[in-house]
């Protein structure tokens, strides 16, 4: 599944994928899988080639967990 969620600065993003704050925009596909299939990797690559201003980054469960550990979760606001 691919979710199309525009960033809060999407209106500032010119065709080169870099917004006025010098951030690069990229689509992340996050899955709990250990590894993406060759078909999924190829589809993500093809989509990135077709839309070079929005590259796709495939993130598996282990990599995402490491990302959360690196930045921490203390600033997350959890609601019941």
PDB file with one MODEL, atoms N, CA, C and O in Angstrom:
MODEL        1
ATOM      1  N   UNK A   1       0.850  -1.167   0.000  1.00  0.00           N
ATOM      2  CA  UNK A   1       0.000   0.000   0.000  1.00  0.00           C
ATOM      3  C   UNK A   1       0.895   1.229   0.000  1.00  0.00           C
ATOM      4  O   UNK A   1       1.878   1.293   0.739  1.00  0.00           O
ATOM      5  N   UNK A   2       0.555   2.184  -0.817  1.00  0.00           N
ATOM      6  CA  UNK A   2       1.284   3.444  -0.885  1.00  0.00           C
ATOM      7  C   UNK A   2       0.358   4.552  -0.431  1.00  0.00           C
ATOM      8  O   UNK A   2      -0.714   4.749  -1.004  1.00  0.00           O
ATOM      9  N   UNK A   3       0.766   5.271   0.592  1.00  0.00           N
ATOM     10  CA  UNK A   3      -0.019   6.384   1.099  1.00  0.00           C
ATOM     11  C   UNK A   3       0.539   7.677   0.550  1.00  0.00           C
ATOM     12  O   UNK A   3       1.746   7.908   0.613  1.00  0.00           O
ATOM     13  N   UNK A   4      -0.304   8.504   0.024  1.00  0.00           N
ATOM     14  CA  UNK A   4       0.113   9.798  -0.499  1.00  0.00           C
ATOM     15  C   UNK A   4      -0.228  10.857   0.538  1.00  0.00           C
ATOM     16  O   UNK A   4      -1.355  11.347   0.595  1.00  0.00           O
ATOM     17  N   UNK A   5       0.757  11.203   1.354  1.00  0.00           N
ATOM     18  CA  UNK A   5       0.551  12.167   2.425  1.00  0.00           C
ATOM     19  C   UNK A   5       1.453  13.359   2.162  1.00  0.00           C
ATOM     20  O   UNK A   5       2.670  13.256   2.312  1.00  0.00           O
ATOM     21  N   UNK A   6       0.875  14.493   1.771  1.00  0.00           N
ATOM     22  CA  UNK A   6       1.718  15.656   1.487  1.00  0.00           C
ATOM     23  C   UNK A   6       2.342  16.200   2.769  1.00  0.00           C
ATOM     24  O   UNK A   6       1.726  16.179   3.835  1.00  0.00           O
ATOM     25  N   UNK A   7       3.566  16.683   2.646  1.00  0.00           N
ATOM     26  CA  UNK A   7       4.210  17.283   3.811  1.00  0.00           C
ATOM     27  C   UNK A   7       3.562  18.631   4.096  1.00  0.00           C
ATOM     28  O   UNK A   7       2.879  19.194   3.241  1.00  0.00           O
ATOM     29  N   UNK A   8       3.780  19.142   5.302  1.00  0.00           N
ATOM     30  CA  UNK A   8       3.179  20.435   5.646  1.00  0.00           C
ATOM     31  C   UNK A   8       3.753  21.553   4.790  1.00  0.00           C
ATOM     32  O   UNK A   8       3.133  22.609   4.663  1.00  0.00           O
ATOM     33  N   UNK A   9       4.930  21.341   4.197  1.00  0.00           N
ATOM     34  CA  UNK A   9       5.540  22.342   3.336  1.00  0.00           C
ATOM     35  C   UNK A   9       5.371  22.000   1.867  1.00  0.00           C
ATOM     36  O   UNK A   9       6.111  22.517   1.031  1.00  0.00           O
ATOM     37  N   UNK A  10       4.410  21.138   1.529  1.00  0.00           N
ATOM     38  CA  UNK A  10       4.261  20.693   0.141  1.00  0.00           C
ATOM     39  C   UNK A  10       4.057  21.854  -0.814  1.00  0.00           C
ATOM     40  O   UNK A  10       4.517  21.808  -1.955  1.00  0.00           O
ATOM     41  N   UNK A  11       3.376  22.888  -0.361  1.00  0.00           N
ATOM     42  CA  UNK A  11       3.137  24.022  -1.250  1.00  0.00           C
ATOM     43  C   UNK A  11       4.425  24.799  -1.531  1.00  0.00           C
ATOM     44  O   UNK A  11       4.490  25.560  -2.497  1.00  0.00           O
ATOM     45  N   UNK A  12       5.440  24.614  -0.697  1.00  0.00           N
ATOM     46  CA  UNK A  12       6.713  25.306  -0.881  1.00  0.00           C
ATOM     47  C   UNK A  12       7.689  24.512  -1.737  1.00  0.00           C
ATOM     48  O   UNK A  12       8.785  24.989  -2.032  1.00  0.00           O
ATOM     49  N   UNK A  13       7.301  23.298  -2.141  1.00  0.00           N
ATOM     50  CA  UNK A  13       8.227  22.409  -2.821  1.00  0.00           C
ATOM     51  C   UNK A  13       8.253  22.681  -4.319  1.00  0.00           C
ATOM     52  O   UNK A  13       7.259  22.444  -5.004  1.00  0.00           O
ATOM     53  N   UNK A  14       9.370  23.175  -4.837  1.00  0.00           N
ATOM     54  CA  UNK A  14       9.475  23.351  -6.278  1.00  0.00           C
ATOM     55  C   UNK A  14       9.716  22.003  -6.961  1.00  0.00           C
ATOM     56  O   UNK A  14       9.774  20.970  -6.294  1.00  0.00           O
ATOM     57  N   UNK A  15       9.854  22.014  -8.263  1.00  0.00           N
ATOM     58  CA  UNK A  15      10.004  20.780  -9.027  1.00  0.00           C
ATOM     59  C   UNK A  15      11.245  19.983  -8.686  1.00  0.00           C
ATOM     60  O   UNK A  15      11.289  18.783  -8.958  1.00  0.00           O
ATOM     61  N   UNK A  16      12.261  20.608  -8.098  1.00  0.00           N
ATOM     62  CA  UNK A  16      13.485  19.871  -7.803  1.00  0.00           C
ATOM     63  C   UNK A  16      13.400  19.077  -6.507  1.00  0.00           C
ATOM     64  O   UNK A  16      14.365  18.401  -6.151  1.00  0.00           O
ATOM     65  N   UNK A  17      12.267  19.135  -5.780  1.00  0.00           N
ATOM     66  CA  UNK A  17      12.088  18.348  -4.569  1.00  0.00           C
ATOM     67  C   UNK A  17      12.660  18.980  -3.323  1.00  0.00           C
ATOM     68  O   UNK A  17      12.603  18.374  -2.254  1.00  0.00           O
ATOM     69  N   UNK A  18      13.211  20.181  -3.420  1.00  0.00           N
ATOM     70  CA  UNK A  18      13.770  20.877  -2.262  1.00  0.00           C
ATOM     71  C   UNK A  18      12.890  22.082  -1.976  1.00  0.00           C
ATOM     72  O   UNK A  18      12.688  22.927  -2.848  1.00  0.00           O
ATOM     73  N   UNK A  19      12.366  22.167  -0.756  1.00  0.00           N
ATOM     74  CA  UNK A  19      11.474  23.289  -0.447  1.00  0.00           C
ATOM     75  C   UNK A  19      12.288  24.520  -0.061  1.00  0.00           C
ATOM     76  O   UNK A  19      13.518  24.475  -0.028  1.00  0.00           O
ATOM     77  N   UNK A  20      11.591  25.624   0.232  1.00  0.00           N
ATOM     78  CA  UNK A  20      12.280  26.896   0.507  1.00  0.00           C
ATOM     79  C   UNK A  20      13.113  26.842   1.779  1.00  0.00           C
ATOM     80  O   UNK A  20      13.981  27.693   1.971  1.00  0.00           O
ATOM     81  N   UNK A  21      12.877  25.870   2.651  1.00  0.00           N
ATOM     82  CA  UNK A  21      13.674  25.711   3.867  1.00  0.00           C
ATOM     83  C   UNK A  21      14.859  24.784   3.640  1.00  0.00           C
ATOM     84  O   UNK A  21      15.554  24.410   4.585  1.00  0.00           O
ATOM     85  N   UNK A  22      15.089  24.412   2.374  1.00  0.00           N
ATOM     86  CA  UNK A  22      16.198  23.555   1.968  1.00  0.00           C
ATOM     87  C   UNK A  22      16.045  22.116   2.479  1.00  0.00           C
ATOM     88  O   UNK A  22      17.038  21.421   2.694  1.00  0.00           O
ATOM     89  N   UNK A  23      14.799  21.678   2.670  1.00  0.00           N
ATOM     90  CA  UNK A  23      14.534  20.296   3.010  1.00  0.00           C
ATOM     91  C   UNK A  23      14.283  19.511   1.726  1.00  0.00           C
ATOM     92  O   UNK A  23      13.657  20.024   0.799  1.00  0.00           O
ATOM     93  N   UNK A  24      14.759  18.293   1.667  1.00  0.00           N
ATOM     94  CA  UNK A  24      14.472  17.436   0.529  1.00  0.00           C
ATOM     95  C   UNK A  24      13.254  16.596   0.867  1.00  0.00           C
ATOM     96  O   UNK A  24      13.189  15.996   1.940  1.00  0.00           O
ATOM     97  N   UNK A  25      12.293  16.549  -0.035  1.00  0.00           N
ATOM     98  CA  UNK A  25      11.083  15.764   0.174  1.00  0.00           C
ATOM     99  C   UNK A  25      11.295  14.348  -0.353  1.00  0.00           C
ATOM    100  O   UNK A  25      11.899  14.158  -1.409  1.00  0.00           O
ATOM    101  N   UNK A  26      10.806  13.370   0.372  1.00  0.00           N
ATOM    102  CA  UNK A  26      10.894  11.970  -0.052  1.00  0.00           C
ATOM    103  C   UNK A  26       9.697  11.220   0.504  1.00  0.00           C
ATOM    104  O   UNK A  26       9.189  11.542   1.578  1.00  0.00           O
ATOM    105  N   UNK A  27       9.256  10.226  -0.233  1.00  0.00           N
ATOM    106  CA  UNK A  27       8.177   9.363   0.235  1.00  0.00           C
ATOM    107  C   UNK A  27       8.797   8.185   0.967  1.00  0.00           C
ATOM    108  O   UNK A  27       9.737   7.564   0.470  1.00  0.00           O
ATOM    109  N   UNK A  28       8.286   7.884   2.119  1.00  0.00           N
ATOM    110  CA  UNK A  28       8.741   6.722   2.873  1.00  0.00           C
ATOM    111  C   UNK A  28       7.667   5.661   2.818  1.00  0.00           C
ATOM    112  O   UNK A  28       6.482   5.944   2.995  1.00  0.00           O
ATOM    113  N   UNK A  29       8.093   4.441   2.571  1.00  0.00           N
ATOM    114  CA  UNK A  29       7.208   3.291   2.701  1.00  0.00           C
ATOM    115  C   UNK A  29       7.786   2.467   3.840  1.00  0.00           C
ATOM    116  O   UNK A  29       8.883   1.918   3.733  1.00  0.00           O
ATOM    117  N   UNK A  30       7.028   2.389   4.939  1.00  0.00           N
ATOM    118  CA  UNK A  30       7.491   1.696   6.141  1.00  0.00           C
ATOM    119  C   UNK A  30       6.684   0.425   6.303  1.00  0.00           C
ATOM    120  O   UNK A  30       5.454   0.448   6.253  1.00  0.00           O
ATOM    121  N   UNK A  31       7.381  -0.684   6.498  1.00  0.00           N
ATOM    122  CA  UNK A  31       6.716  -1.974   6.675  1.00  0.00           C
ATOM    123  C   UNK A  31       7.394  -2.728   7.806  1.00  0.00           C
ATOM    124  O   UNK A  31       8.565  -2.494   8.104  1.00  0.00           O
ATOM    125  N   UNK A  32       6.663  -3.622   8.428  1.00  0.00           N
ATOM    126  CA  UNK A  32       7.237  -4.464   9.474  1.00  0.00           C
ATOM    127  C   UNK A  32       8.013  -5.643   8.887  1.00  0.00           C
ATOM    128  O   UNK A  32       8.553  -6.462   9.630  1.00  0.00           O
ATOM    129  N   UNK A  33       8.071  -5.730   7.573  1.00  0.00           N
ATOM    130  CA  UNK A  33       8.770  -6.846   6.923  1.00  0.00           C
ATOM    131  C   UNK A  33      10.263  -6.807   7.239  1.00  0.00           C
ATOM    132  O   UNK A  33      10.814  -5.765   7.597  1.00  0.00           O
ATOM    133  N   UNK A  34      10.901  -7.965   7.098  1.00  0.00           N
ATOM    134  CA  UNK A  34      12.346  -8.029   7.259  1.00  0.00           C
ATOM    135  C   UNK A  34      13.064  -7.545   6.011  1.00  0.00           C
ATOM    136  O   UNK A  34      14.139  -6.949   6.085  1.00  0.00           O
ATOM    137  N   UNK A  35      12.450  -7.810   4.858  1.00  0.00           N
ATOM    138  CA  UNK A  35      13.065  -7.458   3.585  1.00  0.00           C
ATOM    139  C   UNK A  35      11.970  -7.261   2.538  1.00  0.00           C
ATOM    140  O   UNK A  35      10.977  -7.988   2.520  1.00  0.00           O
ATOM    141  N   UNK A  36      12.162  -6.284   1.682  1.00  0.00           N
ATOM    142  CA  UNK A  36      11.217  -6.055   0.592  1.00  0.00           C
ATOM    143  C   UNK A  36      11.530  -7.008  -0.552  1.00  0.00           C
ATOM    144  O   UNK A  36      12.692  -7.331  -0.798  1.00  0.00           O
ATOM    145  N   UNK A  37      10.507  -7.449  -1.241  1.00  0.00           N
ATOM    146  CA  UNK A  37      10.687  -8.350  -2.381  1.00  0.00           C
ATOM    147  C   UNK A  37      11.350  -7.592  -3.530  1.00  0.00           C
ATOM    148  O   UNK A  37      11.267  -6.365  -3.592  1.00  0.00           O
ATOM    149  N   UNK A  38      12.009  -8.316  -4.441  1.00  0.00           N
ATOM    150  CA  UNK A  38      12.599  -7.661  -5.607  1.00  0.00           C
ATOM    151  C   UNK A  38      11.558  -6.882  -6.422  1.00  0.00           C
ATOM    152  O   UNK A  38      11.874  -5.836  -6.988  1.00  0.00           O
ATOM    153  N   UNK A  39      10.334  -7.382  -6.484  1.00  0.00           N
ATOM    154  CA  UNK A  39       9.275  -6.694  -7.231  1.00  0.00           C
ATOM    155  C   UNK A  39       8.941  -5.345  -6.606  1.00  0.00           C
ATOM    156  O   UNK A  39       8.744  -4.360  -7.319  1.00  0.00           O
ATOM    157  N   UNK A  40       8.877  -5.297  -5.289  1.00  0.00           N
ATOM    158  CA  UNK A  40       8.572  -4.039  -4.600  1.00  0.00           C
ATOM    159  C   UNK A  40       9.732  -3.059  -4.762  1.00  0.00           C
ATOM    160  O   UNK A  40       9.516  -1.874  -5.019  1.00  0.00           O
ATOM    161  N   UNK A  41      10.955  -3.551  -4.613  1.00  0.00           N
ATOM    162  CA  UNK A  41      12.123  -2.676  -4.802  1.00  0.00           C
ATOM    163  C   UNK A  41      12.151  -2.110  -6.225  1.00  0.00           C
ATOM    164  O   UNK A  41      12.449  -0.932  -6.423  1.00  0.00           O
ATOM    165  N   UNK A  42      11.838  -2.955  -7.212  1.00  0.00           N
ATOM    166  CA  UNK A  42      11.832  -2.493  -8.602  1.00  0.00           C
ATOM    167  C   UNK A  42      10.725  -1.462  -8.832  1.00  0.00           C
ATOM    168  O   UNK A  42      10.945  -0.458  -9.508  1.00  0.00           O
ATOM    169  N   UNK A  43       9.534  -1.707  -8.271  1.00  0.00           N
ATOM    170  CA  UNK A  43       8.420  -0.764  -8.427  1.00  0.00           C
ATOM    171  C   UNK A  43       8.757   0.578  -7.783  1.00  0.00           C
ATOM    172  O   UNK A  43       8.453   1.627  -8.351  1.00  0.00           O
ATOM    173  N   UNK A  44       9.376   0.560  -6.613  1.00  0.00           N
ATOM    174  CA  UNK A  44       9.768   1.806  -5.941  1.00  0.00           C
ATOM    175  C   UNK A  44      10.817   2.542  -6.769  1.00  0.00           C
ATOM    176  O   UNK A  44      10.770   3.765  -6.899  1.00  0.00           O
ATOM    177  N   UNK A  45      11.757   1.793  -7.325  1.00  0.00           N
ATOM    178  CA  UNK A  45      12.784   2.402  -8.161  1.00  0.00           C
ATOM    179  C   UNK A  45      12.157   3.045  -9.402  1.00  0.00           C
ATOM    180  O   UNK A  45      12.487   4.179  -9.750  1.00  0.00           O
ATOM    181  N   UNK A  46      11.259   2.325 -10.059  1.00  0.00           N
ATOM    182  CA  UNK A  46      10.608   2.850 -11.256  1.00  0.00           C
ATOM    183  C   UNK A  46       9.804   4.111 -10.940  1.00  0.00           C
ATOM    184  O   UNK A  46       9.829   5.075 -11.704  1.00  0.00           O
ATOM    185  N   UNK A  47       9.095   4.099  -9.818  1.00  0.00           N
ATOM    186  CA  UNK A  47       8.318   5.272  -9.410  1.00  0.00           C
ATOM    187  C   UNK A  47       9.237   6.457  -9.138  1.00  0.00           C
ATOM    188  O   UNK A  47       8.906   7.591  -9.486  1.00  0.00           O
ATOM    189  N   UNK A  48      10.384   6.205  -8.521  1.00  0.00           N
ATOM    190  CA  UNK A  48      11.340   7.275  -8.243  1.00  0.00           C
ATOM    191  C   UNK A  48      11.918   7.845  -9.532  1.00  0.00           C
ATOM    192  O   UNK A  48      12.155   9.049  -9.629  1.00  0.00           O
ATOM    193  N   UNK A  49      12.149   6.978 -10.530  1.00  0.00           N
ATOM    194  CA  UNK A  49      12.664   7.435 -11.816  1.00  0.00           C
ATOM    195  C   UNK A  49      11.616   8.300 -12.521  1.00  0.00           C
ATOM    196  O   UNK A  49      11.948   9.334 -13.101  1.00  0.00           O
ATOM    197  N   UNK A  50      10.360   7.875 -12.470  1.00  0.00           N
ATOM    198  CA  UNK A  50       9.288   8.621 -13.126  1.00  0.00           C
ATOM    199  C   UNK A  50       9.027   9.956 -12.454  1.00  0.00           C
ATOM    200  O   UNK A  50       8.654  10.921 -13.121  1.00  0.00           O
ATOM    201  N   UNK A  51       9.217  10.027 -11.142  1.00  0.00           N
ATOM    202  CA  UNK A  51       8.969  11.253 -10.388  1.00  0.00           C
ATOM    203  C   UNK A  51      10.223  11.561  -9.579  1.00  0.00           C
ATOM    204  O   UNK A  51      10.256  11.346  -8.367  1.00  0.00           O
ATOM    205  N   UNK A  52      11.251  12.064 -10.252  1.00  0.00           N
ATOM    206  CA  UNK A  52      12.547  12.260  -9.601  1.00  0.00           C
ATOM    207  C   UNK A  52      12.505  13.288  -8.480  1.00  0.00           C
ATOM    208  O   UNK A  52      13.406  13.316  -7.641  1.00  0.00           O
ATOM    209  N   UNK A  53      11.468  14.144  -8.448  1.00  0.00           N
ATOM    210  CA  UNK A  53      11.391  15.134  -7.378  1.00  0.00           C
ATOM    211  C   UNK A  53      10.857  14.535  -6.073  1.00  0.00           C
ATOM    212  O   UNK A  53      10.874  15.194  -5.033  1.00  0.00           O
ATOM    213  N   UNK A  54      10.383  13.281  -6.129  1.00  0.00           N
ATOM    214  CA  UNK A  54       9.887  12.626  -4.925  1.00  0.00           C
ATOM    215  C   UNK A  54      10.400  11.189  -4.873  1.00  0.00           C
ATOM    216  O   UNK A  54       9.664  10.257  -5.195  1.00  0.00           O
ATOM    217  N   UNK A  55      11.664  11.003  -4.466  1.00  0.00           N
ATOM    218  CA  UNK A  55      12.205   9.647  -4.390  1.00  0.00           C
ATOM    219  C   UNK A  55      11.495   8.838  -3.313  1.00  0.00           C
ATOM    220  O   UNK A  55      10.974   9.395  -2.346  1.00  0.00           O
ATOM    221  N   UNK A  56      11.479   7.530  -3.486  1.00  0.00           N
ATOM    222  CA  UNK A  56      10.828   6.634  -2.527  1.00  0.00           C
ATOM    223  C   UNK A  56      11.902   5.909  -1.730  1.00  0.00           C
ATOM    224  O   UNK A  56      12.841   5.350  -2.298  1.00  0.00           O
ATOM    225  N   UNK A  57      11.758   5.923  -0.433  1.00  0.00           N
ATOM    226  CA  UNK A  57      12.671   5.203   0.451  1.00  0.00           C
ATOM    227  C   UNK A  57      11.909   4.072   1.112  1.00  0.00           C
ATOM    228  O   UNK A  57      10.900   4.299   1.781  1.00  0.00           O
ATOM    229  N   UNK A  58      12.394   2.846   0.924  1.00  0.00           N
ATOM    230  CA  UNK A  58      11.783   1.675   1.546  1.00  0.00           C
ATOM    231  C   UNK A  58      12.452   1.440   2.894  1.00  0.00           C
ATOM    232  O   UNK A  58      13.674   1.316   2.973  1.00  0.00           O
ATOM    233  N   UNK A  59      11.655   1.379   3.947  1.00  0.00           N
ATOM    234  CA  UNK A  59      12.175   1.216   5.303  1.00  0.00           C
ATOM    235  C   UNK A  59      11.544  -0.031   5.900  1.00  0.00           C
ATOM    236  O   UNK A  59      10.321  -0.128   6.003  1.00  0.00           O
ATOM    237  N   UNK A  60      12.387  -0.990   6.295  1.00  0.00           N
ATOM    238  CA  UNK A  60      11.843  -2.200   6.912  1.00  0.00           C
ATOM    239  C   UNK A  60      11.693  -2.003   8.422  1.00  0.00           C
ATOM    240  O   UNK A  60      12.099  -0.978   8.970  1.00  0.00           O
ATOM    241  N   UNK A  61      11.115  -2.980   9.069  1.00  0.00           N
ATOM    242  CA  UNK A  61      10.808  -2.864  10.491  1.00  0.00           C
ATOM    243  C   UNK A  61      12.022  -2.626  11.369  1.00  0.00           C
ATOM    244  O   UNK A  61      11.972  -1.808  12.288  1.00  0.00           O
ATOM    245  N   UNK A  62      13.117  -3.333  11.095  1.00  0.00           N
ATOM    246  CA  UNK A  62      14.330  -3.191  11.905  1.00  0.00           C
ATOM    247  C   UNK A  62      14.929  -1.796  11.728  1.00  0.00           C
ATOM    248  O   UNK A  62      15.326  -1.152  12.699  1.00  0.00           O
ATOM    249  N   UNK A  63      14.989  -1.339  10.480  1.00  0.00           N
ATOM    250  CA  UNK A  63      15.535   0.002  10.233  1.00  0.00           C
ATOM    251  C   UNK A  63      14.680   1.071  10.905  1.00  0.00           C
ATOM    252  O   UNK A  63      15.209   2.024  11.477  1.00  0.00           O
ATOM    253  N   UNK A  64      13.348   0.914  10.837  1.00  0.00           N
ATOM    254  CA  UNK A  64      12.462   1.891  11.466  1.00  0.00           C
ATOM    255  C   UNK A  64      12.647   1.889  12.984  1.00  0.00           C
ATOM    256  O   UNK A  64      12.664   2.952  13.606  1.00  0.00           O
ATOM    257  N   UNK A  65      12.782   0.716  13.579  1.00  0.00           N
ATOM    258  CA  UNK A  65      13.019   0.637  15.022  1.00  0.00           C
ATOM    259  C   UNK A  65      14.324   1.341  15.393  1.00  0.00           C
ATOM    260  O   UNK A  65      14.387   2.048  16.399  1.00  0.00           O
ATOM    261  N   UNK A  66      15.367   1.148  14.577  1.00  0.00           N
ATOM    262  CA  UNK A  66      16.649   1.818  14.830  1.00  0.00           C
ATOM    263  C   UNK A  66      16.498   3.335  14.714  1.00  0.00           C
ATOM    264  O   UNK A  66      17.098   4.088  15.480  1.00  0.00           O
ATOM    265  N   UNK A  67      15.684   3.777  13.740  1.00  0.00           N
ATOM    266  CA  UNK A  67      15.450   5.219  13.583  1.00  0.00           C
ATOM    267  C   UNK A  67      14.784   5.786  14.835  1.00  0.00           C
ATOM    268  O   UNK A  67      15.160   6.856  15.314  1.00  0.00           O
ATOM    269  N   UNK A  68      13.799   5.068  15.360  1.00  0.00           N
ATOM    270  CA  UNK A  68      13.116   5.531  16.570  1.00  0.00           C
ATOM    271  C   UNK A  68      14.061   5.573  17.766  1.00  0.00           C
ATOM    272  O   UNK A  68      14.008   6.505  18.568  1.00  0.00           O
ATOM    273  N   UNK A  69      14.917   4.576  17.888  1.00  0.00           N
ATOM    274  CA  UNK A  69      15.879   4.541  18.989  1.00  0.00           C
ATOM    275  C   UNK A  69      16.863   5.702  18.852  1.00  0.00           C
ATOM    276  O   UNK A  69      17.208   6.345  19.843  1.00  0.00           O
ATOM    277  N   UNK A  70      17.314   5.969  17.623  1.00  0.00           N
ATOM    278  CA  UNK A  70      18.278   7.049  17.400  1.00  0.00           C
ATOM    279  C   UNK A  70      17.726   8.416  17.792  1.00  0.00           C
ATOM    280  O   UNK A  70      18.434   9.218  18.401  1.00  0.00           O
ATOM    281  N   UNK A  71      16.469   8.688  17.448  1.00  0.00           N
ATOM    282  CA  UNK A  71      15.915  10.010  17.745  1.00  0.00           C
ATOM    283  C   UNK A  71      15.201  10.046  19.082  1.00  0.00           C
ATOM    284  O   UNK A  71      14.959  11.124  19.625  1.00  0.00           O
ATOM    285  N   UNK A  72      14.867   8.900  19.614  1.00  0.00           N
ATOM    286  CA  UNK A  72      14.160   8.837  20.878  1.00  0.00           C
ATOM    287  C   UNK A  72      12.675   9.005  20.716  1.00  0.00           C
ATOM    288  O   UNK A  72      12.199   9.458  19.676  1.00  0.00           O
ATOM    289  N   UNK A  73      11.952   8.644  21.732  1.00  0.00           N
ATOM    290  CA  UNK A  73      10.490   8.768  21.698  1.00  0.00           C
ATOM    291  C   UNK A  73       9.984   9.631  22.836  1.00  0.00           C
ATOM    292  O   UNK A  73       8.779   9.676  23.084  1.00  0.00           O
ATOM    293  N   UNK A  74      10.878  10.317  23.531  1.00  0.00           N
ATOM    294  CA  UNK A  74      10.472  11.096  24.700  1.00  0.00           C
ATOM    295  C   UNK A  74       9.577  12.280  24.345  1.00  0.00           C
ATOM    296  O   UNK A  74       8.785  12.721  25.177  1.00  0.00           O
ATOM    297  N   UNK A  75       9.689  12.801  23.121  1.00  0.00           N
ATOM    298  CA  UNK A  75       8.873  13.948  22.736  1.00  0.00           C
ATOM    299  C   UNK A  75       7.532  13.558  22.130  1.00  0.00           C
ATOM    300  O   UNK A  75       6.710  14.426  21.835  1.00  0.00           O
ATOM    301  N   UNK A  76       7.300  12.252  21.941  1.00  0.00           N
ATOM    302  CA  UNK A  76       6.013  11.815  21.397  1.00  0.00           C
ATOM    303  C   UNK A  76       4.927  12.051  22.433  1.00  0.00           C
ATOM    304  O   UNK A  76       5.147  11.842  23.626  1.00  0.00           O
ATOM    305  N   UNK A  77       3.780  12.478  21.992  1.00  0.00           N
ATOM    306  CA  UNK A  77       2.646  12.679  22.888  1.00  0.00           C
ATOM    307  C   UNK A  77       1.670  11.518  22.667  1.00  0.00           C
ATOM    308  O   UNK A  77       1.076  11.388  21.597  1.00  0.00           O
ATOM    309  N   UNK A  78       1.519  10.693  23.682  1.00  0.00           N
ATOM    310  CA  UNK A  78       0.633   9.552  23.608  1.00  0.00           C
ATOM    311  C   UNK A  78      -0.683   9.902  24.271  1.00  0.00           C
ATOM    312  O   UNK A  78      -0.709  10.443  25.376  1.00  0.00           O
ATOM    313  N   UNK A  79      -1.767   9.594  23.596  1.00  0.00           N
ATOM    314  CA  UNK A  79      -3.089   9.850  24.165  1.00  0.00           C
ATOM    315  C   UNK A  79      -3.840   8.549  24.324  1.00  0.00           C
ATOM    316  O   UNK A  79      -3.672   7.619  23.535  1.00  0.00           O
ATOM    317  N   UNK A  80      -4.660   8.490  25.339  1.00  0.00           N
ATOM    318  CA  UNK A  80      -5.469   7.288  25.574  1.00  0.00           C
ATOM    319  C   UNK A  80      -6.761   7.397  24.832  1.00  0.00           C
ATOM    320  O   UNK A  80      -7.588   6.488  24.897  1.00  0.00           O
TER     321      UNK A  80
ENDMDL
END
